[in-house]
Amino acid sequence: MNRMYMVLLFCTTGIISCQSSKLNNDMQFAETQLTTGKQGHFLNSTQVFSPDDTWIVYDTRNDDGGIGVTGSIAMVKVQSGEIVQLYHTVNQTKYGPGVGAATFHPNENLVLFIHGIRNADSSKPYGFARRTAVAIYTDKPSQPLFMDARNVVPPFTAGALRGGTHAYTWSGDGKWLCFTYNDYIIDQLSKKDSSVKDLRTIAVMCPGAVNVPNDSTFENNSGEKFAAVVATVTENPVPGSDEIDKAFDEGWIGKNGYQKPDGTRQHRAIAFQGNTRNENNQTITEVFVSDIPDDITHSFPGKPLEGTPQTRPNVPEGVTQRRITFTKHGVEGPRHWLKSTSDGSLIFFTAKDSAGRVQICAISPNGGAIRQITHNNFPVEGPINISPDDKYIAYIADNSVFATDIKTGESFRLTERSADDVKPVGAAIWSNNGKMITFNRKIKDGDSSYYQIFLLKHS
């Protein structure tokens, strides 16, 4: 049955730090359970509402890491709970192909998700280097559009990647995508040469179809967009340097980039987490920025975008990568993707405070001082999302959904504190109009428990 809760704001000492006990009208929400079916209803960490906020998209996994065994993408209607299946894989087995992590386009009724390589079997299962981006128009279910071209058979193709793409985020204008990437060619080479490692990095897609020769194995596919990596990684970072061996969990900076110190605007940029080595050769995760030119089709001399059979793909000419945080302990906490305000002036990430609690922090894309946003007596427990008006940041903590005022640091508990077995999990995700937040709880049904979708509506 659907359950309705009127939201309480707790300001009790030891539960949450509040600057005042006055009820904030912006933070009054009512909670409903939107799905009840005996299967998973797993939300991605961001961009799950349709442009008009009528639908919420999800995949049907019932395990956070279970994309490879999950075959369906569906959406649920916010007002009625009606469910529409959008896509189901062909010949789904425990080895793949698998689908998951679905998002809506910001302006179109287009859903994008991870899709494992179509020839998945016991010898070539779903994996980091064996996945690609597929899109579905909601009025054309089961008609997949392959977004990134894939070419793992030499000669390689500029604009096509060679492996696994993952966790896609649309740019503010809905024209570009950013995502993490693992290279299949390097993955296979690493199994023969211990000096070579499959290193996760960041890539983007921009408008421009890329054609790849067909092959009978379904390893290759053409794509609707031109793709290129935009972060440089190396197997052996020099201790104390800005070199990294992993780039991950990125986000677009602003809807139209950010303003540089000289007053000019960088229109496209990505903030990402990068694993550096400190002077003691210990891994420290810091925040990095890649500035991206409008044209990513040109390569640096001698460094082909598509890579070679012995080298990974290279960043386009004009991409610049720089580190913007220089901390003792680095980014810490649960897995989260970096977020920014719509004007690009602040990038948000998590780190531990002096008491060892994970808090949300922010920094300018130009670097400088780090500002602590939350000051809770308990840690942030999952991904973070910024409200459309840039006033609040939503997250899950202390078995509740929370929102914190970015300007004042005042925190609000948006749901009652739950028991451990029904606590909110994953991300709290804003609707496009800022009047709703959706999230998951795992609800017991008989001898099993299923991820269900819950909704907070502004009351």
C-alpha positions in Angstrom: 0.0 0.0 0.0 1.0 3.6 -0.6 2.1 5.3 2.6 1.8 9.0 3.3 3.9 10.9 5.7 3.7 14.5 6.7 7.2 15.8 6.9 8.7 16.8 10.2 11.6 19.2 10.6 13.8 18.0 13.5 16.0 20.6 15.2 16.9 18.5 18.2 20.4 18.7 19.5 22.4 15.7 18.3 20.1 15.0 15.3 20.7 18.0 13.1 22.3 21.4 13.4 19.7 24.1 12.6 20.2 27.8 12.8 16.6 28.4 13.9 13.5 26.4 14.6 11.4 28.4 12.2 9.6 26.2 9.7 10.8 26.9 6.1 7.9 26.8 3.7 10.2 25.8 0.9 11.1 22.6 2.8 7.6 21.3 3.6 7.0 18.1 1.6 4.6 15.1 1.7 5.9 11.6 1.0 4.2 8.9 -1.1 5.2 5.5 -2.3 5.0 5.5 -6.1 5.8 1.9 -7.0 4.8 -1.4 -5.3 5.7 -4.2 -7.8 7.7 -7.3 -7.0 10.9 -6.3 -8.8 13.5 -3.6 -8.5 12.8 0.0 -9.3 16.3 1.4 -9.2 16.9 5.1 -9.7 20.0 6.6 -11.3 21.8 9.3 -9.2 20.5 12.2 -11.3 18.2 13.5 -14.2 15.5 10.9 -13.7 12.5 13.2 -14.3 11.0 13.8 -17.7 11.3 17.4 -18.9 7.7 18.1 -17.9 8.1 16.2 -14.6 5.3 13.8 -15.6 7.4 10.6 -15.5 10.3 9.1 -13.6 12.6 6.6 -15.4 14.3 3.6 -13.7 15.9 0.3 -14.3 14.6 -3.0 -12.8 17.7 -4.2 -11.0 17.3 -5.1 -7.3 21.0 -4.8 -6.5 23.1 -1.7 -6.8 25.8 -3.5 -8.8 23.5 -5.7 -10.8 23.3 -4.0 -14.2 24.7 -7.0 -16.1 21.8 -9.2 -15.1 19.1 -6.5 -15.5 17.1 -6.5 -18.7 14.5 -3.7 -18.5 14.2 0.1 -18.5 10.8 1.5 -17.5 9.1 4.7 -16.4 6.4 5.4 -13.8 3.9 8.2 -14.1 4.1 10.7 -11.1 0.4 11.3 -10.8 -1.0 7.8 -11.2 1.7 5.2 -10.7 1.2 3.9 -14.3 4.2 2.0 -15.5 5.4 1.8 -19.1 8.2 -0.5 -20.2 10.6 1.3 -22.6 13.1 -1.3 -23.5 14.1 -4.9 -22.8 17.3 -6.6 -23.9 17.4 -9.5 -26.3 18.6 -12.8 -25.0 19.3 -11.6 -21.5 21.3 -14.0 -19.3 23.4 -13.7 -16.1 26.3 -12.7 -18.4 24.5 -9.8 -20.0 23.9 -7.7 -22.1 22.4 -5.8 -19.2 20.9 -2.3 -18.9 20.8 0.3 -16.2 21.4 3.9 -14.9 18.7 5.6 -16.9 18.4 9.3 -17.4 16.0 11.7 -19.2 17.2 14.3 -21.7 16.6 17.8 -20.2 14.5 19.0 -23.1 13.3 15.9 -25.0 11.3 12.8 -24.1 14.5 10.8 -24.7 15.8 8.3 -22.2 19.5 7.3 -22.1 21.0 4.3 -20.3 23.9 1.9 -20.1 23.7 -1.1 -22.4 26.1 -4.1 -22.3 27.6 -5.3 -25.6 25.0 -7.3 -27.5 27.1 -10.5 -27.8 27.5 -11.0 -24.1 28.1 -14.6 -23.0 30.2 -16.6 -20.5 33.4 -15.8 -22.3 32.6 -12.1 -22.9 30.3 -11.0 -20.0 29.1 -7.5 -19.1 32.0 -5.5 -17.7 33.6 -2.1 -17.3 35.1 -2.2 -20.9 32.0 -3.8 -22.5 29.2 -1.4 -22.4 27.8 1.5 -24.4 25.2 4.3 -24.4 21.7 3.5 -25.8 18.8 6.0 -26.1 15.1 5.4 -26.5 12.4 8.0 -27.4 9.5 7.4 -25.1 7.0 7.3 -28.0 9.2 4.7 -29.8 9.8 2.1 -27.1 12.2 -0.8 -28.0 13.8 1.2 -30.9 17.4 1.7 -29.6 19.7 4.5 -30.8 23.3 3.8 -30.1 24.8 7.1 -29.0 28.6 6.4 -28.8 30.2 4.6 -31.7 32.3 1.6 -30.6 35.2 0.2 -32.6 37.4 -2.5 -31.1 38.7 -4.0 -34.4 41.6 -2.1 -36.1 41.9 0.2 -37.8 40.2 2.3 -35.1 38.0 5.3 -35.9 38.3 8.9 -34.6 35.1 9.8 -32.8 34.5 6.1 -31.8 35.7 4.7 -28.5 37.0 1.2 -27.9 35.4 -0.1 -24.8 33.0 0.7 -22.0 31.1 3.9 -21.4 29.2 4.5 -18.3 27.1 6.9 -16.1 26.0 9.5 -18.6 25.1 13.1 -17.7 23.5 15.5 -20.2 25.0 19.0 -20.5 22.7 22.0 -19.7 21.8 22.5 -23.3 21.1 18.8 -23.9 23.7 18.6 -26.8 26.7 17.0 -25.1 27.2 14.1 -22.7 29.9 13.3 -20.1 30.6 9.9 -18.8 33.3 7.5 -17.4 35.3 5.3 -19.7 37.3 2.1 -19.6 39.2 1.0 -22.8 38.7 -2.6 -24.0 41.9 -2.6 -26.1 44.0 -1.6 -23.1 42.1 -4.0 -20.8 43.0 -6.9 -23.1 46.6 -5.7 -23.5 47.0 -5.5 -19.7 46.3 -9.2 -19.4 49.5 -9.8 -21.5 51.7 -7.0 -20.2 51.8 -6.2 -16.5 53.2 -2.7 -17.1 49.9 -1.8 -18.8 46.7 -1.1 -16.7 43.1 -0.5 -17.7 42.7 3.0 -16.1 39.3 4.6 -15.8 39.0 8.1 -17.4 36.5 10.7 -18.4 35.0 11.2 -21.9 32.4 13.3 -23.6 30.1 13.1 -26.7 29.1 16.0 -28.9 26.8 16.2 -31.9 28.0 14.4 -35.0 27.3 10.9 -36.2 30.2 8.4 -36.5 30.1 5.4 -38.8 32.0 2.3 -37.9 32.3 -0.8 -40.2 29.9 -3.5 -39.2 31.2 -6.8 -38.0 29.5 -10.1 -37.5 30.3 -10.4 -33.7 28.3 -7.3 -32.7 31.4 -5.9 -31.0 31.3 -2.8 -33.1 28.5 -0.3 -33.6 28.0 3.2 -35.2 26.9 6.1 -33.1 24.8 9.2 -33.1 27.5 11.3 -31.5 31.3 12.0 -31.7 33.1 10.9 -28.6 36.6 11.6 -27.2 38.3 11.3 -23.8 39.0 14.5 -22.0 41.2 13.4 -19.1 44.8 12.1 -19.2 45.7 9.2 -16.9 49.0 7.4 -16.5 50.0 4.1 -14.9 52.6 5.5 -12.5 51.8 9.1 -11.3 54.9 10.9 -9.9 54.4 11.3 -6.1 53.6 14.9 -5.3 52.7 15.7 -8.8 49.3 16.4 -10.4 49.4 13.2 -12.5 46.6 10.8 -11.9 45.9 7.1 -12.5 42.1 7.3 -12.4 39.6 10.0 -13.4 36.0 9.4 -12.4 32.6 10.5 -11.1 32.5 13.7 -13.1 29.9 16.4 -13.7 29.4 19.4 -16.1 30.4 22.8 -14.7 27.4 25.1 -15.0 24.7 25.1 -17.7 27.0 27.3 -19.8 30.4 26.7 -18.2 32.0 29.1 -15.8 33.7 32.5 -15.6 37.5 32.6 -15.6 39.5 35.0 -13.4 40.1 37.3 -16.5 36.3 37.7 -17.0 36.0 35.4 -20.1 33.7 32.5 -20.1 34.7 28.8 -20.5 31.6 27.4 -22.2 32.3 23.7 -21.7 34.1 22.2 -18.7 34.0 19.0 -16.7 34.8 18.7 -13.0 36.0 15.2 -12.0 37.7 13.3 -9.2 41.3 12.2 -9.9 43.5 9.8 -7.9 46.9 11.4 -7.3 49.9 10.2 -5.2 51.1 12.4 -2.3 54.8 12.7 -1.4 54.5 9.4 0.5 53.2 7.7 -2.6 49.7 7.3 -1.0 46.6 7.6 -3.2 44.7 10.9 -2.6 41.5 11.8 -4.5 41.4 15.5 -5.5 39.1 17.6 -7.7 40.2 18.4 -11.2 38.8 20.4 -14.1 39.1 19.8 -17.8 38.3 22.8 -20.0 36.9 21.6 -23.3 36.9 23.4 -26.7 33.8 23.7 -28.8 35.5 21.5 -31.4 36.9 18.2 -30.2 37.5 16.6 -33.5 41.2 17.7 -33.8 44.1 15.8 -32.3 47.4 16.9 -30.9 50.3 16.0 -33.4 51.2 12.3 -33.0 48.4 11.6 -30.5 45.4 10.2 -32.4 42.1 10.6 -30.8 41.3 6.9 -31.4 44.6 5.6 -29.9 46.6 2.7 -31.3 46.7 -1.0 -30.6 49.3 -0.3 -27.9 48.1 3.1 -26.5 44.9 4.4 -25.1 42.8 7.2 -26.8 44.1 10.7 -26.5 42.5 14.0 -25.5 41.6 16.4 -28.3 43.7 19.5 -29.1 42.6 22.4 -26.9 41.7 20.3 -23.8 43.4 21.5 -20.7 43.4 19.6 -17.4 44.2 21.1 -14.0 43.9 20.3 -10.3 41.9 22.7 -8.2 42.1 21.1 -4.7 45.3 20.5 -2.7 44.3 18.9 0.6 45.8 16.5 3.1 43.1 13.8 2.9 41.3 14.6 -0.4 37.8 13.8 -1.4 36.3 11.3 1.0 32.9 9.6 1.6 30.4 7.6 -0.3 30.5 7.4 -4.1 29.1 10.6 -5.6 29.3 12.6 -8.8 30.6 16.2 -8.6 27.9 18.8 -9.1 27.9 22.5 -9.7 25.6 25.5 -9.5 23.9 26.5 -12.8 26.2 29.5 -13.2 29.3 27.3 -12.7 30.6 29.3 -9.8 30.8 26.4 -7.3 31.7 22.7 -7.6 30.4 20.4 -4.8 32.1 17.3 -3.4 32.3 15.5 -0.1 35.1 15.4 2.5 35.6 14.6 6.1 35.5 17.4 8.8 37.8 17.6 11.8 35.5 15.1 13.6 35.8 12.6 10.8 32.2 13.1 9.5 31.6 13.3 5.8 30.3 16.7 4.9 29.5 18.5 1.6 32.1 21.1 0.5 32.4 23.5 -2.4 35.2 25.2 -4.4 35.3 27.6 -7.3 36.3 26.0 -10.7 39.2 28.5 -10.6 40.5 27.0 -7.3 41.0 28.8 -4.1 39.6 28.3 -0.6 37.3 25.3 0.1 34.0 26.1 1.8 32.2 23.6 4.0 28.5 23.6 3.2 27.0 21.1 5.7 27.8 21.0 9.4 25.7 18.0 10.5 26.4 15.7 13.4 26.3 12.7 11.1 27.8 11.9 7.7 26.4 12.3 4.3 25.6 8.9 3.0 25.3 9.1 -0.8 25.2 11.2 -4.0 24.3 14.9 -4.0 22.0 17.0 -6.2 21.5 20.7 -6.5 18.0 22.2 -6.7 17.1 23.9 -10.0 17.1 27.3 -8.3 20.6 26.7 -6.8 19.3 27.3 -3.3 19.6 23.8 -1.8 21.6 20.6 -2.0 19.7 17.3 -1.4 21.2 14.1 -0.1 20.6 11.1 2.2 21.9 11.0 5.8 20.9 9.7 9.2 18.2 7.4 7.6 16.4 10.4 6.1 16.3 12.7 3.0 17.9 16.0 3.8 18.3 19.4 2.0 20.8 22.1 3.1 20.6 25.7 2.2 23.8 26.4 0.2 24.0 30.0 1.3 23.3 29.7 5.0 24.3 26.1 5.7 20.9 25.4 7.4 19.9 21.8 7.1 16.3 20.4 6.9 15.2 16.8 7.5 12.6 16.2 4.7 11.5 12.7 5.8 11.1 11.1 9.2 14.1 9.2 10.4 13.5 5.6 9.3 14.4 2.2 10.6 17.5 0.7 9.0 15.6 -1.8 6.9 13.5 0.8 5.2 15.8 3.8 5.2 16.2 6.0 2.1 19.1 4.8 -0.1 21.0 6.1 -3.1 20.4 9.6 -4.2 17.7 12.2 -3.6 16.9 13.7 -7.0 15.1 17.0 -7.7 12.4 17.4 -10.3 13.0 20.0 -13.0 10.6 22.5 -11.4 12.1 21.9 -7.9 8.7 21.0 -6.4 9.5 17.2 -6.0 12.3 15.0 -4.9 12.4 11.2 -5.6 14.4 8.5 -4.0 14.5 4.8 -3.3 13.7 2.7 -0.2 14.0 -1.1 -0.2 10.6 -2.4 1.1 10.0 -5.9 2.3 7.4 -8.0 0.5 6.9 -11.5 1.9 10.4 -13.1 2.1 11.9 -10.6 -0.3 12.7 -6.9 -0.4 12.5 -4.7 -3.5 13.7 -1.2 -4.4 10.6 1.0 -4.6 10.4 4.6 -5.7 9.2 7.2 -3.3 8.2 10.8 -4.0 8.3 14.0 -1.9 5.9 16.6 -3.2 6.0 20.2 -2.0 3.0 20.7 0.2 
